[in-house]
Amino acid sequence: MPSDAPDPLMVHFHPDQNGVEEVDLDDLAAHCRIIDVRSPGEFEQDHIPGSSNVPLLGDAERAVVGTLYRVKGKESATQWALHKLQSRSDDFLAALRSQIGCEEQPVICCARGGDRSRNVVQFLNQQGVSAKRLTGGYRSYRKTVIGRLEQIQLDGLWVLDGLTGAGKTAVLQSLACKYPGRVLDLEEYAGHRSSILGDVGKLPKTQKQFESLLAAALDALDDNSPWILIEGESRKVGNRQIPKSLWDMMQTAPRIELVRDLDSRARLLVEEYRTEEGWGPVIERLEALRAYDPLGSEGVDAVQSLLRCEQPVDAAKILLQKHYDPRYLHGSEQRTYSFRISETSTDEAVQQLLQALDS
C-alpha cells in the first residue's frame, strides 16, 4: 500500500471546496483548448476530438488511487493524487503550456467533471493560468455522442459500392478535399479497411473512438449540400459496428458502383497493403484464411509464395478472384444501382461522379 503522507519538498497547493468556472462543450469559444487530464489509457480508449492529453496521473498511478479509494476511502485517494500533482507541478504546468497557444484558454476535462478537473483548475488559477472546467467531463461528451448517433438524419445520402481495389477510398478522399462536409469515410474513422487484412499498416480505433469521430464528421457535414457520399460497408467496419440509424439509411439510399478491371485493382491493392516491414504482416495475416475461406490452404500457400518471391500483383489477383470478389458479388446480388462509373484513374472517377450527383 503506498504512503499517503505528504512530501515536505512538494510545492504548496491549497485546494478548496469552492466551485470553479465551468463551460459546456456546446459553448466553447474559439480560443478555448480542451486539456484532458485523464490517464493515458483512458485517453487512448476515447477522447473528445481535438483535445490534448496532459495526464494528472499515469495508468499505474490511477490504479493506486483506485486501490486507496476502496481500502481507505475517497479522502485518502484524493490526497495521494494531489500530492502527485504537487510533486510534479513544474513538469505538469510545462506540459500543459506546450499544448496551448498564447491566446488560448485551457478547458480542463476529466472523467466526470469532478475532483480531478476541479483541483487542476484551482491549481492552474493559483499559478496565474486562467482555466475553466468542462461541465460533466468526458462522460457528458460521451452521452452527447450516443444521442447524436441514435438520431442520424441525412438528406441526399448516396452509397458508393465497388469491388475491392476499385479505388472507392481514393475517390472519397479526393472528394473530401475538394468538397469538405460532403463525405463520410467510415474506414478512416475506424482505422480499418473492413477486411481480413484491413488493419495491416493501420492503427485501428476503439468502438468509442470510431463513434466519436463519426459524430464529429456528422456535425461537420454541409447542411446545404445536395448530396452526401458514403462507402458501402457491411454492418461492421473491422470490429467497429456502424450505428443502426446510419446503417438503416445506407440500406435504402441510392447506390453507385465503381468499376475497374482486375489488373488495375490488383496494382491498387499492392500499393495499399505494402508496408515498411515488407509483406511479412500480410503473409502472417493470411493464415487466418486457411480453415474457412474459399481461398483454402492451397490458395493461401500460393499467395504467400508469390509475396515471398516479390510477385505481389499476381498474389493480389488470386486474393481478389478467390477471396474478395466472391464475397462482394454474393452481397451485391440484390442491389440495384442508379448508375455505374467505369474509370482508369481517380480523377476521372471523381469527374464522372460529380456529373452524376450534380445532374
C-alpha positions in Angstrom: 0.0 0.0 0.0 1.5 3.4 -1.0 2.0 6.0 1.7 -0.4 8.9 1.6 1.8 11.1 3.8 2.8 14.5 2.3 6.3 15.1 0.9 7.9 18.1 2.6 9.6 19.2 -0.6 6.3 19.5 -2.5 5.2 22.8 -4.0 2.4 24.3 -1.9 -1.0 23.9 -3.4 -4.1 24.6 -1.4 -7.3 23.1 -3.0 -10.6 24.0 -1.5 -14.2 23.0 -2.0 -15.2 26.2 -3.7 -16.6 25.9 -7.2 -14.6 26.7 -10.3 -15.8 28.4 -13.5 -17.3 25.9 -15.9 -18.2 25.8 -19.6 -20.4 23.4 -21.6 -19.0 21.7 -24.6 -21.5 23.5 -26.9 -20.5 26.9 -25.6 -16.7 26.6 -26.1 -15.3 29.7 -27.6 -12.8 29.6 -30.5 -9.9 30.5 -28.1 -10.6 27.6 -25.8 -8.4 24.4 -25.9 -9.6 21.2 -24.2 -6.9 19.6 -22.0 -7.8 16.1 -20.9 -6.2 15.2 -17.6 -7.3 11.6 -17.5 -4.6 8.9 -17.6 -3.1 7.9 -21.0 -5.1 4.7 -21.0 -8.4 6.4 -20.5 -7.5 9.0 -23.2 -6.5 6.2 -25.6 -9.8 4.5 -25.3 -11.6 7.6 -26.4 -11.4 11.4 -26.1 -13.0 14.5 -27.4 -11.6 15.1 -31.0 -9.1 17.9 -30.9 -8.3 17.6 -27.2 -4.8 17.1 -25.9 -3.8 14.7 -23.1 -1.8 16.1 -20.2 -2.4 13.4 -17.6 -2.6 14.2 -14.0 -1.7 10.5 -13.2 -0.2 7.7 -15.2 -2.1 4.4 -15.7 -0.3 2.7 -12.8 -0.9 5.7 -10.5 -4.6 5.8 -11.4 -4.7 2.1 -10.3 -3.1 3.1 -7.0 -5.8 5.8 -6.5 -8.5 3.2 -7.1 -7.0 0.9 -4.5 -6.7 3.7 -2.0 -10.3 4.7 -2.6 -11.6 1.1 -2.0 -9.4 0.5 1.1 -9.0 3.9 2.8 -11.7 6.0 1.2 -12.1 9.0 -1.0 -10.2 11.5 1.1 -7.1 9.3 1.2 -7.2 8.7 -2.5 -7.7 12.4 -3.3 -4.8 13.5 -1.1 -2.5 11.0 -2.7 -3.4 12.2 -6.1 -2.9 15.9 -5.0 0.5 15.0 -3.6 1.4 13.6 -7.0 0.3 16.8 -8.7 2.3 18.9 -6.3 5.4 16.8 -6.6 5.5 17.3 -10.4 3.8 20.7 -10.7 6.5 22.3 -12.8 6.5 19.4 -15.3 2.7 19.3 -15.4 2.5 23.1 -16.0 5.1 23.0 -18.7 3.4 20.1 -20.4 0.1 21.9 -20.3 1.5 25.2 -21.6 3.2 23.3 -24.5 -0.3 22.3 -25.7 -1.9 25.8 -25.7 -1.3 28.8 -27.8 -0.5 32.2 -26.3 -4.1 33.4 -26.8 -5.8 30.1 -25.9 -7.5 29.3 -22.6 -7.3 25.7 -21.2 -10.6 24.0 -20.5 -9.9 21.0 -18.2 -11.6 17.7 -18.9 -11.6 14.7 -16.6 -13.9 11.6 -16.5 -17.0 13.2 -14.9 -16.2 16.8 -14.4 -15.4 16.1 -10.7 -12.5 16.5 -8.3 -9.7 15.8 -10.8 -10.6 18.7 -13.1 -11.7 21.0 -10.2 -8.3 20.5 -8.5 -6.4 21.1 -11.7 -8.3 24.3 -12.5 -7.7 25.6 -9.0 -4.0 24.7 -9.3 -3.7 26.5 -12.6 -5.5 29.5 -11.4 -3.1 29.7 -8.4 -0.3 29.6 -10.9 -1.7 32.5 -12.8 -3.2 30.4 -15.6 -6.8 31.2 -16.3 -8.7 27.9 -16.8 -12.2 26.5 -16.8 -13.6 23.1 -16.1 -15.6 21.2 -18.8 -19.1 20.6 -17.4 -19.7 16.9 -16.9 -16.3 15.9 -18.3 -15.8 13.1 -20.8 -19.0 11.3 -19.6 -21.2 14.2 -20.6 -19.5 14.3 -24.0 -20.0 10.5 -24.4 -23.7 10.9 -23.7 -23.9 13.6 -26.4 -22.2 11.2 -28.9 -24.6 8.4 -28.1 -27.6 10.6 -28.5 -26.3 12.0 -31.8 -25.7 8.6 -33.3 -29.2 7.4 -32.3 -30.9 10.1 -34.3 -29.0 10.4 -37.6 -31.0 12.0 -40.4 -29.2 12.6 -43.7 -30.8 14.1 -46.8 -29.3 13.2 -50.1 -27.3 10.2 -48.9 -25.6 8.1 -51.7 -23.7 4.9 -51.2 -20.6 4.2 -53.3 -20.0 0.4 -53.9 -17.4 -1.5 -55.9 -15.2 -4.5 -55.8 -12.1 -4.4 -53.6 -9.4 -2.4 -55.4 -11.8 -0.3 -57.4 -10.5 2.8 -55.7 -13.5 3.8 -53.6 -11.4 5.2 -50.7 -9.2 7.3 -53.0 -12.4 8.7 -54.7 -13.9 9.6 -51.3 -10.7 11.2 -50.1 -10.4 13.3 -53.3 -14.0 14.4 -52.9 -13.5 15.2 -49.3 -10.6 17.5 -50.1 -12.5 19.3 -52.8 -15.8 19.4 -51.1 -15.5 19.4 -47.3 -18.6 18.3 -45.5 -19.9 16.1 -48.2 -18.2 12.8 -47.4 -18.4 10.2 -44.6 -15.3 8.0 -44.6 -16.2 5.1 -42.2 -12.9 3.3 -42.8 -11.0 6.4 -41.9 -12.9 6.7 -38.6 -12.4 3.0 -37.8 -8.7 2.9 -38.8 -9.6 -0.3 -40.7 -10.2 -1.3 -44.3 -13.1 -3.6 -43.4 -11.5 -6.9 -44.5 -9.3 -9.7 -43.1 -6.2 -7.6 -44.0 -7.9 -4.4 -43.0 -5.7 -3.4 -40.1 -2.4 -4.1 -41.8 -0.4 -0.9 -41.6 -3.2 0.9 -39.7 -4.0 1.8 -36.1 -7.5 0.5 -35.5 -9.7 2.7 -33.3 -11.8 1.5 -30.4 -15.6 1.4 -30.8 -15.9 4.6 -28.8 -13.2 6.4 -30.9 -15.0 5.3 -34.0 -18.3 6.7 -32.7 -16.6 10.0 -31.6 -15.0 10.5 -35.0 -18.2 9.7 -36.8 -20.3 12.0 -34.6 -17.8 14.8 -35.3 -17.9 14.2 -39.0 -21.7 14.2 -38.9 -21.7 17.6 -37.1 -19.3 18.9 -39.8 -21.5 18.0 -42.8 -22.5 20.8 -45.1 -26.2 21.3 -44.5 -26.6 23.0 -47.9 -25.0 20.1 -49.8 -27.4 18.4 -52.3 -25.7 15.1 -51.6 -23.6 13.2 -49.1 -21.4 10.2 -50.1 -20.5 7.2 -48.1 -18.7 4.0 -48.9 -20.8 0.8 -48.9 -19.8 -1.4 -45.9 -21.0 -4.4 -44.1 -22.6 -3.7 -40.7 -19.1 -3.8 -39.1 -16.0 -2.0 -40.3 -13.4 -4.4 -38.9 -14.8 -4.9 -35.4 -16.4 -1.4 -35.3 -20.2 -1.5 -35.6 -22.0 1.1 -37.6 -24.8 2.8 -35.7 -28.2 1.3 -36.5 -29.7 4.6 -37.5 -27.0 5.2 -40.2 -26.9 1.5 -41.2 -30.7 1.6 -41.9 -30.3 4.7 -44.0 -27.5 3.1 -46.0 -29.7 0.2 -46.9 -32.3 2.4 -48.5 -30.1 5.0 -50.1 -29.5 5.1 -53.8 -26.2 3.3 -54.8 -23.4 4.0 -57.3 -21.0 1.2 -58.4 -17.4 2.0 -59.2 -16.0 -0.5 -61.8 -12.3 -1.2 -62.5 -10.5 -4.1 -64.3 -8.7 -6.8 -62.5 -5.2 -5.7 -63.3 -5.8 -2.1 -62.1 -7.4 -3.4 -58.9 -4.5 -5.7 -58.2 -2.0 -2.9 -58.6 -4.0 -0.6 -56.3 -4.2 -3.4 -53.7 -0.4 -3.8 -53.8 0.1 -0.1 -53.3 -2.4 0.0 -50.4 -1.0 -3.0 -48.4 2.7 -2.7 -48.9 4.3 -1.9 -45.5 7.6 -0.7 -44.2 8.1 -4.3 -42.9 7.6 -5.7 -46.4 5.0 -8.4 -46.9 5.5 -10.1 -43.6 2.4 -8.7 -41.9 0.2 -9.7 -44.9 1.7 -13.2 -45.1 1.1 -13.7 -41.3 -2.5 -12.4 -41.5 -3.3 -14.7 -44.4 -3.0 -17.7 -42.1 -6.5 -16.9 -40.8 -8.0 -17.8 -44.2 -6.8 -21.4 -44.3 -9.6 -23.1 -42.5 -12.8 -21.4 -43.5 -12.2 -19.3 -46.6 -12.8 -20.3 -50.3 -9.2 -19.4 -50.9 -8.3 -22.6 -48.9 -5.0 -23.8 -47.7 -3.5 -24.2 -51.2 -4.6 -20.8 -52.1 -3.0 -19.3 -49.0 0.2 -21.1 -49.8 0.2 -19.8 -53.4 -0.4 -16.2 -52.3 2.3 -16.4 -49.6 4.8 -17.9 -52.0 4.2 -15.1 -54.6 4.6 -12.5 -52.0 7.9 -14.0 -50.8 9.1 -14.1 -54.4 8.2 -10.4 -54.8 5.4 -11.0 -57.2 2.7 -9.1 -55.3 0.5 -8.2 -58.3 0.0 -11.9 -59.1 -0.7 -12.6 -55.4 -3.2 -9.8 -55.3 -5.1 -11.2 -58.4 -5.5 -14.5 -56.6 -6.8 -12.8 -53.5 -9.2 -10.7 -55.4 -10.6 -13.6 -57.5 -10.7 -16.2 -54.8 -11.4 -14.2 -51.6 -12.6 -10.6 -52.1 -14.7 -10.8 -55.3 -16.9 -13.8 -54.3 -17.8 -12.1 -51.0 -18.7 -8.8 -52.7 -20.7 -10.4 -55.5 -22.7 -12.5 -53.1 -23.7 -9.4 -51.2 -24.5 -7.4 -54.3 -26.9 -9.8 -55.9 -30.0 -8.0 -54.5 -28.7 -4.5 -55.1 -29.7 -2.1 -57.8 -27.5 0.8 -58.9 -28.6 4.2 -60.1 -25.5 4.3 -62.3 -22.1 2.8 -62.7 -18.8 4.5 -63.2 -16.0 2.9 -65.3 -12.7 4.6 -64.9 -9.0 4.3 -65.2 -7.9 7.0 -62.7 -9.2 8.6 -59.5 -9.6 12.0 -61.2 -11.7 10.5 -64.0 -13.9 8.7 -61.5 -14.4 11.9 -59.4 -15.4 13.8 -62.5 -18.0 11.2 -63.6 -19.3 11.0 -60.1 -19.8 14.8 -59.8 -21.5 14.9 -63.1 -24.0 12.2 -62.0 -24.6 13.6 -58.5 -25.0 17.2 -59.6 -27.2 16.4 -62.5 
